Amino acid sequence: MEPAPYSGFPWWLRWQHFFNLFFMMFIIRAGVQILADHPRLYWNRHSTPGTEWFRFQKPVPTDRVWTAKEDSVRLPGWMGIPGIRHSIGLARWWHFGFDTLWIVNGVIFYILLFSTSQWQRIVPTSWDVIPNAVSTAIQYLSLDFPANEGWIAYNGLQLLAYFFTVFIAAPLALITGLMQSPAINNRFKFAGRILNRQAARSIHYFVLIWILSFILIHTTMIYITRFLGNLNHITTGQNSTSWLGFIIYAVWMAVIIVAWLVASPVTLRYPRVVQRVGRVLIGPLKGALEHLDPRPGEYTEKDISPHLWPNGKMPDSKEFAALEAGDFRDYRLRIDGLVANPVELSLADLRAMPFQEQITQHFCIQGWSGVAKWGGVPMRAILDLVGPLPEAQYVAFYALSSGGPDRGTYYDVHSMEGMRHELTLLAYEMNGETLSVLHGAPLRLRNEVEVGFKMVKWIGAMEFITDFKDLGNGQGGYNEDHEFFGYRDSI
């Protein structure tokens, strides 16, 4: 038989095969860890309990408050990265960082594939591939395996499987991943309505199932159809049954296994290093997405979600209990720092200021979402009242609650740019009613260009500052300090 012009496996294809496996290992493990933080999948954007089509968590209890934080599940360290509850911050750095490397590897692959004749291996050029694939599938199912001609050309079933994986599943993984980003989902409204965040999560999950199935079947077929020959094809680039291919393969697998075993322990021991490396890899894209702002009027009354997941550690102090018992009549919002006019404002004072109402989508970093109507004081009016000094670069919001046991007051820092945004407000109403304590009463922040964890609830004070390096652990917020979220986490 005359060899096809694309027979054999060039060096670049062999190396990229290894890199793809290496990157995908971390992407999949970190992705499963992210899914475990909100272990429910929906087709609707509202994430209402009971409407999920898939979950690996018990039904939401109806006899008590059940927060999104409580809903997360623990994964073993050998499966997820890092394999503990409430570690989505670290998992995201792994997932997005290796996504970046995987995309770079994929772009190089596409360029080299179509600049050589190798594309003919995995791109159908005739409809004959379909009956050929059916015939091959029947042979496999009957255990009468067809001849392995992979060095020269793939059979119809292999060709379709590779084509779907490379040109449909891989791009779909990228698209559905990006459509989960609040910045992109809000900015590209039409696409966001067709492929809302929850639909994107669900499709992303199906892509995961396909990739895992492909890896399992692909590896199995390597072992049961001309084992040494297959290994030499993808390691030495030779059509032989030399044991050299197995040796190289064993070294590759050893690298994979060691990386698999150390990923979680290293992450738990050096979490800030993981965060820094992740920031280097994904930082430029995150920075670009921060400027893709949502616009008003995107949602209407009929879009409001029947349920918005509660989250966060509610205030449990005697002082807050007294405020709540008095219907917050004695509540005062302290605003100071680098301002010309420090003030303390009661709820009545805030209600007397300009009022703004907006219907927007809440994007929690855990993965759930929901649409609500928020009403309150636009931050622009607050800025006009207090007069920030030129050196004020950030605003620190302090909650009337703690972040957790012995870890101090919950806080988060926002840029002045975000505070001047037309959709940023201090909300005291939700869906046309007085804001409930469950969702942040007496006052909560709505900064619609940020992920939900930055929407500080139960606000007690605001401080205008130059820098946040001396606040907490210097990362820009409680979750950034303790759970290694990224400051201005817009993706």
RODO-2510 file (C-alpha; in nm, 4 decimals, decimal comma):
residues 491
     n   res          X          Y          Z
     1     m     0,0000     0,0000     0,0000
     2     e     0,1318     0,3428    -0,0961
     3     p     0,1771     0,5529     0,2218
     4     a    -0,0573     0,8496     0,2550
     5     p     0,1105     1,1919     0,2350
     6     y     0,0171     1,2429     0,6009
     7     s     0,1364     0,9033     0,7313
     8     g     0,3409     0,8994     1,0495
     9     f     0,3432     1,1364     1,3426
    10     p     0,5819     1,4363     1,3247
    11     w     0,7766     1,5495     1,6315
    12     w     0,5540     1,8502     1,7005
    13     l     0,2433     1,6329     1,7078
    14     r     0,4027     1,3900     1,9505
    15     w     0,5149     1,6621     2,1896
    16     q     0,1815     1,8395     2,1759
    17     h     0,0065     1,5126     2,2519
    18     f     0,1997     1,4954     2,5799
    19     f     0,1452     1,8616     2,6675
    20     n    -0,2249     1,8294     2,5938
    21     l    -0,2531     1,5352     2,8322
    22     f    -0,0529     1,7166     3,1001
    23     f    -0,2588     2,0362     3,0787
    24     m    -0,5912     1,8527     3,0584
    25     m    -0,5145     1,6617     3,3770
    26     f    -0,5067     1,9835     3,5804
    27     i    -0,7937     2,1451     3,3901
    28     i    -1,0244     1,8484     3,4551
    29     r    -0,9325     1,8040     3,8217
    30     a    -0,9653     2,1747     3,8992
    31     g    -1,2873     2,1920     3,6967
    32     v    -1,4431     1,9130     3,9006
    33     q    -1,3372     2,0983     4,2171
    34     i    -1,5115     2,4119     4,0883
    35     l    -1,8261     2,2140     4,0118
    36     a    -1,8203     2,0735     4,3674
    37     d    -1,8556     2,4245     4,5088
    38     h    -2,2062     2,4412     4,3611
    39     p    -2,2809     2,0771     4,2796
    40     r    -2,5977     2,1421     4,0805
    41     l    -2,6547     2,2000     3,7102
    42     y    -2,9483     2,3839     3,5536
    43     w    -3,0703     2,4974     3,2144
    44     n    -3,2380     2,8123     3,3519
    45     r    -3,0343     3,1120     3,4684
    46     h    -3,2083     3,1266     3,8065
    47     s    -3,0420     2,8332     3,9866
    48     t    -3,3646     2,7719     4,1777
    49     p    -3,3417     2,4623     4,4032
    50     g    -3,5484     2,1793     4,2614
    51     t    -3,5024     2,2896     3,8994
    52     e    -3,1575     2,1339     3,8598
    53     w    -3,1319     1,8469     3,6116
    54     f    -2,8230     1,7055     3,7823
    55     r    -2,6775     1,7236     4,1326
    56     f    -2,4414     1,5322     4,3572
    57     q    -2,5741     1,6868     4,6750
    58     k    -2,8873     1,6259     4,8817
    59     p    -3,2038     1,8265     4,8112
    60     v    -3,2045     2,1735     4,9676
    61     p    -3,3648     2,1527     5,3139
    62     t    -3,6989     2,3330     5,3442
    63     d    -3,7028     2,3637     5,7237
    64     r    -3,4000     2,5929     5,7609
    65     v    -3,1854     2,8479     5,5821
    66     w    -2,9465     2,6662     5,3489
    67     t    -2,6689     2,8837     5,2086
    68     a    -2,4754     2,8285     4,8898
    69     k    -2,1628     2,7906     5,1025
    70     e    -2,3189     2,5029     5,2938
    71     d    -2,4209     2,3396     4,9659
    72     s    -2,0639     2,2779     4,8531
    73     v    -1,9255     1,9242     4,8821
    74     r    -1,5819     1,7913     4,9639
    75     l    -1,3752     1,6008     4,7092
    76     p    -1,0867     1,3695     4,7967
    77     g    -0,7425     1,5203     4,7402
    78     w    -0,6562     1,2700     4,4684
    79     m    -0,9554     1,3828     4,2624
    80     g    -0,9984     1,7575     4,2963
    81     i    -0,7391     2,0287     4,3362
    82     p    -0,6834     2,0902     4,6236
    83     g    -0,9532     1,8489     4,7391
    84     i    -1,1049     2,0380     5,0329
    85     r    -1,4315     2,2281     5,0708
    86     h    -1,4452     2,6003     4,9998
    87     s    -1,1279     2,5988     4,7905
    88     i    -1,2754     2,7315     4,4657
    89     g    -1,0351     3,0272     4,4735
    90     l    -0,7338     2,7986     4,4376
    91     a    -0,9141     2,5656     4,1951
    92     r    -0,9908     2,8589     3,9654
    93     w    -0,6235     2,9607     3,9492
    94     w    -0,5342     2,6046     3,8438
    95     h    -0,8239     2,5797     3,5986
    96     f    -0,7826     2,9160     3,4290
    97     g    -0,4024     2,9059     3,4354
    98     f    -0,3821     2,5704     3,2614
    99     d    -0,6684     2,6705     3,0322
   100     t    -0,4393     2,9460     2,9081
   101     l    -0,1541     2,7014     2,8444
   102     w    -0,3949     2,4561     2,6792
   103     i    -0,5298     2,7260     2,4475
   104     v    -0,1773     2,8328     2,3472
   105     n    -0,0916     2,4695     2,2790
   106     g    -0,4132     2,4307     2,0794
   107     v    -0,3516     2,7376     1,8640
   108     i    -0,0039     2,6106     1,7789
   109     f    -0,1569     2,2707     1,7005
   110     y    -0,4140     2,4194     1,4614
   111     i    -0,1468     2,6228     1,2828
   112     l     0,0859     2,3267     1,2365
   113     l    -0,1988     2,0917     1,1497
   114     f    -0,3197     2,3012     0,8572
   115     s     0,0251     2,4077     0,7426
   116     t     0,1041     2,0401     0,6840
   117     s    -0,0893     1,7498     0,5377
   118     q    -0,1681     1,6153     0,8868
   119     w    -0,5147     1,7764     0,8802
   120     q    -0,6248     1,5033     0,6377
   121     r    -0,5973     1,2517     0,9214
   122     i    -0,8865     1,3996     1,1185
   123     v    -1,0951     1,6063     0,8744
   124     p    -1,3516     1,4089     0,6698
   125     t    -1,3282     1,4782     0,2971
   126     s    -1,6111     1,2474     0,1906
   127     w    -1,9530     1,1394     0,3216
   128     d    -1,8238     0,7823     0,2886
   129     v    -1,6779     0,8303     0,6349
   130     i    -2,0221     0,7756     0,7909
   131     p    -2,0970     0,4239     0,6607
   132     n    -1,7307     0,3414     0,7182
   133     a    -1,7638     0,4510     1,0808
   134     v    -2,0824     0,2462     1,1281
   135     s    -1,9163    -0,0614     0,9832
   136     t    -1,6120    -0,0137     1,2067
   137     a    -1,8299     0,0309     1,5156
   138     i    -2,0053    -0,2983     1,4405
   139     q    -1,6692    -0,4734     1,4096
   140     y    -1,5525    -0,3325     1,7451
   141     l    -1,8774    -0,4314     1,9176
   142     s    -1,8478    -0,7849     1,7789
   143     l    -1,4877    -0,7942     1,9098
   144     d    -1,3704    -0,8592     1,5534
   145     f    -1,1336    -0,5631     1,5511
   146     p    -1,0407    -0,4115     1,2126
   147     a    -0,6769    -0,3945     1,1137
   148     n    -0,4843    -0,1171     1,2897
   149     e    -0,3712     0,1140     1,0083
   150     g    -0,3251     0,4189     1,2298
   151     w     0,0262     0,4870     1,1013
   152     i    -0,1120     0,5491     0,7531
   153     a    -0,4702     0,6629     0,8147
   154     y    -0,7463     0,6412     1,0747
   155     n    -1,0578     0,4386     1,0117
   156     g    -1,3921     0,6169     0,9808
   157     l    -1,4827     0,5853     1,3494
   158     q    -1,1456     0,7153     1,4646
   159     l    -1,1604     1,0007     1,2160
   160     l    -1,5039     1,1167     1,3365
   161     a    -1,4041     1,0831     1,7021
   162     y    -1,0904     1,2913     1,6518
   163     f    -1,2741     1,5459     1,4376
   164     f    -1,5469     1,5937     1,6995
   165     t    -1,2928     1,6211     1,9809
   166     v    -1,0582     1,8644     1,8070
   167     f    -1,3022     2,0836     1,6149
   168     i    -1,6243     2,0686     1,8179
   169     a    -1,5635     1,9616     2,1782
   170     a    -1,2466     2,1678     2,2323
   171     p    -1,3879     2,4955     2,0915
   172     l    -1,7153     2,4302     2,2753
   173     a    -1,5214     2,3945     2,6013
   174     l    -1,3650     2,7354     2,5397
   175     i    -1,6902     2,9048     2,4379
   176     t    -1,8993     2,7666     2,7246
   177     g    -1,6189     2,8460     2,9682
   178     l    -1,6071     3,2083     2,8547
   179     m    -1,9868     3,2380     2,8615
   180     q    -1,9770     3,1642     3,2341
   181     s    -1,7801     3,4861     3,2791
   182     p    -2,0027     3,7679     3,4118
   183     a    -1,8161     4,0233     3,2024
   184     i    -1,8758     3,8371     2,8751
   185     n    -2,2258     3,7131     2,9591
   186     n    -2,3384     4,0656     3,0460
   187     r    -2,1589     4,2445     2,7649
   188     f    -2,2784     4,0210     2,4816
   189     k    -2,6461     4,0297     2,5727
   190     f    -2,7852     3,8357     2,2767
   191     a    -2,5411     3,5488     2,3225
   192     g    -2,5981     3,5615     2,6976
   193     r    -2,9723     3,5133     2,6556
   194     i    -2,9265     3,2126     2,4251
   195     l    -2,6427     3,0620     2,6276
   196     n    -2,7049     3,1822     2,9814
   197     r    -2,4495     3,1030     3,2467
   198     q    -2,6252     2,7913     3,3745
   199     a    -2,6792     2,6490     3,0247
   200     a    -2,3106     2,7154     2,9584
   201     r    -2,2190     2,5276     3,2798
   202     s    -2,4354     2,2333     3,1746
   203     i    -2,2873     2,2122     2,8245
   204     h    -1,9406     2,2514     2,9763
   205     y    -2,0209     1,9450     3,1879
   206     f    -2,1238     1,7429     2,8804
   207     v    -1,7961     1,8386     2,7138
   208     l    -1,6175     1,7085     3,0238
   209     i    -1,8028     1,3777     2,9963
   210     w    -1,7079     1,3505     2,6281
   211     i    -1,3408     1,4252     2,6969
   212     l    -1,3253     1,1731     2,9809
   213     s    -1,4985     0,9099     2,7637
   214     f    -1,2629     0,9824     2,4746
   215     i    -0,9562     0,9494     2,7000
   216     l    -1,0847     0,6212     2,8472
   217     i    -1,1716     0,4624     2,5114
   218     h    -0,8622     0,6006     2,3407
   219     t    -0,6322     0,4608     2,6117
   220     t    -0,8111     0,1257     2,6166
   221     m    -0,7764     0,0855     2,2405
   222     i    -0,4053     0,1647     2,2605
   223     y    -0,3612    -0,1230     2,5030
   224     i    -0,5696    -0,3838     2,3187
   225     t    -0,4753    -0,3054     1,9572
   226     r    -0,1023    -0,3424     1,8784
   227     f     0,0213    -0,1983     2,2083
   228     l     0,3921    -0,1467     2,1320
   229     g     0,3217    -0,0251     1,7804
   230     n     0,0763     0,2377     1,9050
   231     l     0,3211     0,3574     2,1697
   232     n     0,6028     0,3940     1,9174
   233     h     0,3781     0,5921     1,6850
   234     i     0,3204     0,8641     1,9444
   235     t     0,6565     0,8542     2,1266
   236     t     0,9385     0,7694     1,8844
   237     g     0,7498     0,8540     1,5653
   238     q     0,8384     0,5142     1,4195
   239     n     0,6194     0,2367     1,2849
   240     s     0,7837    -0,0350     1,4911
   241     t     0,7302    -0,2549     1,7945
   242     s     1,0456    -0,1418     1,9711
   243     w     1,0438    -0,1332     2,3514
   244     l     1,1868     0,2201     2,3300
   245     g     0,8345     0,3499     2,2758
   246     f     0,7216     0,1823     2,5965
   247     i     1,0167     0,3268     2,7912
   248     i     0,9392     0,6806     2,6739
   249     y     0,5706     0,6226     2,7491
   250     a     0,6583     0,4986     3,1006
   251     v     0,8617     0,8133     3,1643
   252     w     0,5728     1,0292     3,0420
   253     m     0,3294     0,8488     3,2697
   254     a     0,5687     0,8798     3,5638
   255     v     0,5744     1,2566     3,5139
   256     i     0,1942     1,2622     3,4965
   257     i     0,1549     1,0462     3,8084
   258     v     0,4023     1,2496     4,0142
   259     a     0,2351     1,5747     3,9072
   260     w    -0,1045     1,4261     3,9919
   261     l     0,0070     1,3205     4,3400
   262     v     0,1829     1,6440     4,4384
   263     a    -0,0708     1,8923     4,2972
   264     s    -0,3030     1,8996     4,5987
   265     p    -0,0372     1,8869     4,8749
   266     v     0,1686     2,1590     4,7040
   267     t    -0,1415     2,3744     4,6600
   268     l    -0,2322     2,3492     5,0284
   269     r     0,1240     2,4205     5,1387
   270     y     0,1925     2,7079     4,8981
   271     p    -0,1496     2,8592     4,8178
   272     r    -0,0199     3,2117     4,7671
   273     v     0,2366     3,0856     4,5141
   274     v    -0,0443     2,9121     4,3222
   275     q    -0,2364     3,2394     4,3275
   276     r     0,0612     3,4414     4,2013
   277     v     0,1398     3,1989     3,9188
   278     g    -0,2261     3,1850     3,8225
   279     r    -0,2434     3,5631     3,8178
   280     v     0,0556     3,5780     3,5810
   281     l    -0,1034     3,3249     3,3435
   282     i    -0,4595     3,4587     3,3386
   283     g    -0,4093     3,8179     3,4542
   284     p    -0,3975     3,9861     3,1122
   285     l    -0,7272     3,8288     3,0008
   286     k    -0,8927     3,9083     3,3346
   287     g    -0,7784     4,2684     3,3052
   288     a    -0,9273     4,2969     2,9574
   289     l    -1,2599     4,1498     3,0708
   290     e    -1,2883     4,4018     3,3549
   291     h    -1,3699     4,6637     3,0942
   292     l    -1,6600     4,4677     2,9414
   293     d    -1,9277     4,6313     3,1552
   294     p    -2,2956     4,5381     3,1737
   295     r    -2,5538     4,7956     3,0687
   296     p    -2,8886     4,8871     3,2259
   297     g    -3,2144     4,7535     3,0860
   298     e    -3,0797     4,4064     3,0140
   299     y    -3,3433     4,2342     3,2290
   300     t    -3,7112     4,2965     3,2951
   301     e    -3,9566     4,2150     3,5744
   302     k    -4,0436     3,8819     3,4128
   303     d    -3,6751     3,7805     3,4306
   304     i    -3,6574     3,8111     3,8102
   305     s    -3,5585     3,4806     3,9698
   306     p    -3,8004     3,3048     4,2037
   307     h    -3,5050     3,2244     4,4303
   308     l    -3,1714     3,3931     4,5033
   309     w    -2,9344     3,1774     4,7024
   310     p    -2,8407     3,3273     5,0401
   311     n    -2,4725     3,3262     5,1230
   312     g    -2,2194     3,4532     5,3702
   313     k    -2,1917     3,4332     5,7484
   314     m    -2,4790     3,6345     5,8932
   315     p    -2,4062     3,8783     6,1792
   316     d    -2,4457     3,7126     6,5168
   317     s    -2,3448     3,9915     6,7573
   318     k    -2,5684     4,1376     7,0277
   319     e    -2,5222     4,4792     6,8703
   320     f    -2,6602     4,3637     6,5371
   321     a    -2,9457     4,1791     6,7072
   322     a    -3,0400     4,5049     6,8806
   323     l    -3,0290     4,6943     6,5510
   324     e    -3,2486     4,4351     6,3857
   325     a    -3,4954     4,4343     6,6777
   326     g    -3,5282     4,8106     6,6384
   327     d    -3,5940     4,7806     6,2654
   328     f    -3,2514     4,9429     6,2098
   329     r    -3,3703     5,2840     6,3306
   330     d    -3,0425     5,3252     6,5202
   331     y    -2,8279     5,2069     6,2311
   332     r    -2,5591     5,4472     6,1118
   333     l    -2,3385     5,4079     5,8053
   334     r    -1,9983     5,5556     5,8790
   335     i    -1,8129     5,6976     5,5770
   336     d    -1,4644     5,8363     5,6378
   337     g    -1,1023     5,8111     5,5317
   338     l    -0,9709     6,0233     5,2466
   339     v    -1,2820     6,2381     5,2040
   340     a    -1,3524     6,6071     5,2440
   341     n    -1,6787     6,5462     5,4316
   342     p    -1,6885     6,2420     5,6655
   343     v    -2,0459     6,1501     5,7540
   344     e    -2,2663     5,9082     5,9435
   345     l    -2,5929     5,8315     5,7670
   346     s    -2,9072     5,6685     5,9011
   347     l    -3,1356     5,4601     5,6813
   348     a    -3,3700     5,7574     5,6745
   349     d    -3,0836     5,9756     5,5472
   350     l    -3,0041     5,7217     5,2775
   351     r    -3,3688     5,6974     5,1730
   352     a    -3,3793     6,0751     5,1381
   353     m    -3,0981     6,0680     4,8838
   354     p    -3,1445     6,0023     4,5086
   355     f    -3,3007     5,6618     4,4403
   356     q    -3,1950     5,4183     4,1685
   357     e    -3,3523     5,0870     4,0697
   358     q    -3,2080     4,8231     3,8391
   359     i    -3,2684     4,4622     3,7391
   360     t    -2,9394     4,2784     3,7099
   361     q    -2,7975     3,9293     3,7230
   362     h    -2,5964     3,8147     4,0240
   363     f    -2,3005     3,5916     3,9369
   364     c    -2,1631     3,4003     4,2348
   365     i    -1,8046     3,2779     4,2083
   366     q    -1,9352     2,9350     4,3150
   367     g    -2,1253     2,9027     3,9873
   368     w    -2,4878     2,9843     4,0691
   369     s    -2,6664     3,2915     3,9381
   370     g    -2,9944     3,4766     3,9678
   371     v    -3,1728     3,7920     3,8568
   372     a    -3,3112     4,0452     4,1055
   373     k    -3,4314     4,4051     4,1176
   374     w    -3,2223     4,6213     4,3460
   375     g    -3,3105     4,9652     4,4759
   376     g    -3,1023     5,2126     4,6716
   377     v    -2,8610     5,5029     4,6617
   378     p    -2,6322     5,5272     4,3573
   379     m    -2,2703     5,5393     4,4653
   380     r    -2,2240     5,8486     4,2527
   381     a    -2,4518     6,0345     4,4966
   382     i    -2,2430     5,9118     4,7912
   383     l    -1,9263     6,0332     4,6183
   384     d    -2,0842     6,3742     4,5595
   385     l    -2,1764     6,3943     4,9285
   386     v    -1,8430     6,3003     5,0859
   387     g    -1,6044     6,4387     4,8227
   388     p    -1,3203     6,1839     4,7870
   389     l    -0,9741     6,3424     4,7973
   390     p    -0,7494     6,3034     4,4892
   391     e    -0,5317     6,0443     4,6656
   392     a    -0,8302     5,8154     4,7300
   393     q    -0,7890     5,5192     4,4951
   394     y    -1,0077     5,2569     4,6648
   395     v    -1,3067     5,2180     4,8939
   396     a    -1,2997     4,9551     5,1684
   397     f    -1,6401     4,8216     5,2790
   398     y    -1,6635     4,6743     5,6290
   399     a    -1,9482     4,4415     5,7217
   400     l    -2,1329     4,4126     6,0525
   401     s    -2,0361     4,0453     6,0475
   402     s    -1,7213     3,8397     6,0737
   403     g    -1,5855     3,6330     5,7886
   404     g    -1,5399     3,3271     6,0050
   405     p    -1,4227     3,2071     6,3461
   406     d    -1,1441     3,4297     6,4836
   407     r    -1,0695     3,5824     6,1424
   408     g    -1,2094     3,9263     6,2056
   409     t    -1,4470     4,1562     6,0254
   410     y    -1,5553     4,0722     5,6736
   411     y    -1,4383     4,3406     5,4317
   412     d    -1,3753     4,3972     5,0647
   413     v    -1,2049     4,6673     4,8618
   414     h    -1,3315     4,8271     4,5398
   415     s    -1,1697     5,0620     4,2929
   416     m    -1,2891     5,4189     4,2494
   417     e    -1,3572     5,3333     3,8850
   418     g    -1,6072     5,0713     3,9969
   419     m    -1,7665     5,3108     4,2444
   420     r    -1,8351     5,5617     3,9664
   421     h    -2,0018     5,3013     3,7449
   422     e    -2,3624     5,3805     3,6576
   423     l    -2,4876     5,0506     3,8049
   424     t    -2,3066     5,0667     4,1398
   425     l    -2,5356     5,1371     4,4333
   426     l    -2,5961     5,0818     4,8039
   427     a    -2,9115     4,8716     4,8040
   428     y    -3,1757     4,8762     5,0786
   429     e    -3,4493     4,7228     4,8618
   430     m    -3,4745     4,3925     4,6770
   431     n    -3,7524     4,3106     4,4320
   432     g    -3,9528     4,6157     4,5407
   433     e    -3,9452     4,5282     4,9114
   434     t    -3,7256     4,6217     5,2048
   435     l    -3,4028     4,4233     5,1897
   436     s    -3,4122     4,1200     5,4205
   437     v    -3,1377     4,0403     5,6697
   438     l    -3,0841     3,7140     5,4842
   439     h    -2,9756     3,9103     5,1775
   440     g    -2,7784     4,1827     5,3510
   441     a    -3,0014     4,4266     5,5409
   442     p    -2,9787     4,6982     5,6337
   443     l    -2,7499     4,7808     5,3410
   444     r    -2,5556     4,5898     5,0779
   445     l    -2,3350     4,6799     4,7853
   446     r    -2,4239     4,6174     4,4229
   447     n    -2,1225     4,6559     4,1951
   448     e    -2,2419     4,4845     3,8799
   449     v    -1,9017     4,4584     3,7136
   450     e    -1,7814     4,2214     3,9865
   451     v    -1,8455     3,8628     4,0952
   452     g    -2,0931     3,8169     4,3801
   453     f    -1,8526     3,7680     4,6703
   454     k    -1,7487     4,1338     4,6368
   455     m    -2,1065     4,2540     4,6958
   456     v    -2,0539     4,3169     5,0664
   457     k    -2,3676     4,2610     5,2758
   458     w    -2,4621     4,4087     5,6161
   459     i    -2,2443     4,7142     5,5467
   460     g    -2,1379     4,8996     5,8602
   461     a    -1,8724     5,1379     5,7304
   462     m    -1,6929     5,2662     5,4229
   463     e    -1,3370     5,3956     5,4193
   464     f    -1,1694     5,5764     5,1301
   465     i    -0,8042     5,4697     5,1077
   466     t    -0,4955     5,5000     4,8885
   467     d    -0,3931     5,1344     4,9044
   468     f    -0,5118     4,8132     5,0680
   469     k    -0,1770     4,6493     5,1386
   470     d    -0,2124     4,7134     5,5126
   471     l    -0,5723     4,5853     5,5363
   472     g    -0,6074     4,2239     5,6473
   473     n    -0,3507     4,0184     5,4602
   474     g    -0,3164     4,2861     5,1969
   475     q    -0,4994     4,1025     4,9182
   476     g    -0,8006     4,3332     4,8874
   477     g    -1,0700     4,1480     5,0788
   478     y    -1,1567     3,8764     5,3268
   479     n    -1,2050     3,6074     5,0619
   480     e    -0,8945     3,7214     4,8807
   481     d    -0,7019     3,6925     5,2094
   482     h    -0,8323     3,3580     5,3301
   483     e    -0,9693     3,1706     5,0280
   484     f    -0,7264     3,3081     4,7684
   485     f    -0,9849     3,4609     4,5384
   486     g    -0,8502     3,7090     4,2877
   487     y    -0,8980     4,0796     4,3506
   488     r    -1,1536     4,2156     4,0988
   489     d    -1,2521     3,8620     4,0037
   490     s    -1,4472     3,9371     3,6882
   491     i    -1,4080     3,5944     3,5258
***
